[in-house]
Amino acid sequence: MPAVATARRSNRLVARVTSDDKALLERAAGLEGCSVAVFVISHVRAAAEEIVRRHDTVKLSQTESRRFVEALLAPVKAPTKRMRTALDLHRKTVIER
């Protein structure tokens, strides 16, 4: 059973589709042996996960990767006056929990 069917559902999603789209979704769901709702949710979820994965992944060229690692490994510089001011403001205005 798909993971979608095992999780407790408490929210509703409504979409209007053309009759051709509905027929296609019904046919595809039937070919996979599931309901249209399970078919749509599982396939839309997979597409959404892929989009989020692509968005969250940073791809660097070899040169960019080298520069990034060099920056990480470089000795720490003393904070500038502007940075200290920003840090003081942050400490005064942000409530830590």
N, C-alpha and C positions, 0 to 999 in steps of 0.2 A: 504494500500500500504506500502511495506517495507520502512524503513527509507533511505535505499540505493537509492531508486528510487526518493525520494523527494529532495535530495541534488543535487546541480549542479555539474556535472562531467566535469572535464577539463583535466584529465590525462588518459593515456592509459596504460593498463597492458596486455602483450601478453605472452601466455604460449603454448608450444607445448605439446600435449597429444597423447596417443595411441588412436587408433580407438575404442578400448574397453572402455577406460576411457571416451571418448567423448560420446559414446552411453549411458553409465551409467549416466553421467551428464545430458544428454538430457532427459532420462527417469525420473530421479529424479526431474528435473525442471518441466517436464510435470505433474508429480504427485502433485507437489505443485502449479501448475497453474501459473508459471512464466517463464521468459526466462532463458536460460542457464547463461547469464551474470548476471542477478539479483540473481539467485540461487547461483552461485559461489561466487559473491561478498559478499552476506549476510552470507553465511556459513563460508567463509574464514575469514571475519571480526569477526564473533563470536569466531572462534578458536583463532585468533590473540589477541582479547581482553582478552580471558581466559589465554593465555600464558603470556601476559603482567601483568595481575592481579597476577598470581602466582609468577612471577618474582619480582614484586614490594612489595609483602607481606612478612613481616618478621615474622617467627614463632619462638617463644621462649618456652623453657621448663619452668616449674614452677620455677625452681632454677634460670635459666637465666633471667626470668621476674623479679623475686625478686631482683636480683643483679642490673638489669637495673634501676629499680625504686629507689633502695637505692643510686645508683650513681647520679641519677637526684636530689634526695632530700638532698644529702650530702652538707655540707657547701662548698662554693667556695674557692678554694685554690688560693693563689697569683700566678700570672704567673711566670714561670721560666725565667731565662735570655735567654734561647734558644727561648722560646715563644715570649718574647718581641722583640728579634732580628727579628724573622719571621714576627711579626706584623709590625715592622718598615719597613722592606723590602716590605711587601704587600702595605703599605700606599704609598711608593715611586714609586712603579711600576704599580699599578693597578689604572686605571682611573675610578673614580666613576661617574656615570651618574645620 
